Amino acid sequence: MRKFVGRHGRGVLGLAIAGLAVLAALGAPWLAAHDPVQSDFAAGLKPPGTPGHPLGTDQLGRDLLARVLYGTRVALFIGLCCVLLTAVVGGLLGLLAGYFEGWGGTVLMRVVDVQLSFPFILLALTINAIVGLGLRNIIVSLSAAGWVVYARVVRGEVLSVKQRDFVHAAQALGLGRARLLFRHVLPNVAPSIIIVASLQFAQFIVAEAAISFLGFGVQPPTPAWGSMLSESRDYLYVAWWLAAFPGAALALTALGINLVGDWLRDVLDPKFRV
Amino acid sequence: MRAYLLSRLGQTILVVFLSLTAVFFLVRLGGDPVLLFLPMDIQAKDLNEFRERLGFNDPLAVQYGRFVGRALHGDFGESLRYKQDALGLVLERLPATLWLAVAALLLTFCVAVPVGVLSAVRRGSLWDFLGMGGAVLGQAVPGFWLGLMMIYLFSVRLGWLPTGGTGGPLHFVMPCVVLASFYAARMARLTRSSVLDTLNEEFVLTARAKGLAERVVIAKHALKNSAIPIVTLAGLDTGQLLGGAVITETIFAWPGIGRLTVQALLNRDFPVVLAAVFIFSVTYTLINFVVDLLYGWLDPRTRAGARA
């Protein structure tokens, strides 16, 4: 029992926190007593504990609890879309580049090197500023900045997996390339993809919030944690709760997902380093 | 060594050139900056004249050729907003960012390395639990939220620290802590795992068998040999530190390139964006170069001469 707690304790804690976030996201319409974008000027800037508004209200009288709950929805949705998009695109490119070591793969890896030599958040921010604001564009921008990690990791793994005996055996049996690649090579690099995905998930959520905080990304009145924090700056002197709760929700979600990611890495591949 | 330096230089030029090219085309695809800078009720004729004067009417290839030619001379054009040389504007702001980054990096080292080493040496102790718990928490707490909460506590409630801007040493405190928080967390965790790895090595056993004091074994034998991953991360993170500066500088109104870049992006002031990208990529590749040289010092096996 003690051993289990030592090895899996963090994973269980992470899963519990992440599970709460998922619950908040899915159950937002039932858990929140108010509409997150419905303003009520008479009830503006009420502190936490006000009857009917457990976390208080913002400058427009919108219920903060409802906004934080719906914010979970926005954050998890963006994180999930980005992770899926980058895993599929980056993973596929890495798979192909590792399997057919041609000039295409070399060029691809050069692009990856250049892109990795640029701060992730600045890259995503620049792309977002150029392609435009909004939910869809923030997903595109974050994915365009994030796919390179998969490409590099998966290519490296494929290079070593394809030297293994079972791949040679499958080749000798006359299996088609596609079948070989997806049925024999892919399952062997899947753990790495899962680890990278879980470690990137939180990074995407935090980066989205940071970009929305800077005034790009998701725009008001959509209840995204980043833009809520951005608005809260103007009211920091009078309403601390506007900054405290969305940020705490963001930090807690990131913590839960990171714990799950760390645990997955320890269980699946202790030597793995991104 | 000479061949190594030359290939390194070639790599640097390639990286800088490719990132500038990418941003140039992204910017041109992104829409018409001229429209944003002129009044709404402008006549089509004047608009066209303005475009002509700024060269936006030429074919994209011509614009690109001109851009590369000028960039080679360090000329990124004039800022559309400040009517000032774009590169000069960025360089003017560079020292503020560098000071902040250096201070944050120092703070990171001073906090993270001792915490990591102690956690590794007293593995499983309360200290290890607290240190690593703090690190996991530090990794999850976003810098901009930490910044807001610190402003609320130390500036609004207690009135001890200024909310932002530059001036005395007190202005450094909050931006520095916020910028360092994430990296210190990562570095502490890496230091711990790296020291744990080296503590199992035979030379550590030898050093102990020689009867060296535990302090000497840890500081001279274990720590120096675990330094490579730590230095690598420090090098990699310095680039990310520049990225983190974008957010930190915005929260604390710090007059560095990060804040300038955000403003330039918001205003679609593209000459400034391009000049900033140039400076960012040059700085980053230079840092990686220094990290490579540090490897040689830390681990003689990786010296360029030894390989050849």
Interface residues (C-beta under 8 A of the other chain):
Chain A: R110 V111 D113 V114 S117 F118 P119 F120 I121 L122 L125 T126 I127 A129 I130 V131 G132 A202 V206 A209 A210 F213 L214 G215 F216 L229 S232 R233 L236 Y237 W240 A243 A244 G247 A248 L250 A251 L252 A254 L255 N258 L259 D262
Chain B: L14 V15 L18 S19 A22 V23 L26 V27 L29 G30 V136 L137 Q139 A140 V141 P142 G143 F144 W145 L148 M149 I151 Y152 V156 G239 Q240 L242 G243 G244 V246 I247 T250 T261 V262 L265 L266 R268 V273 V277 F280 S281 Y284 T285 N288
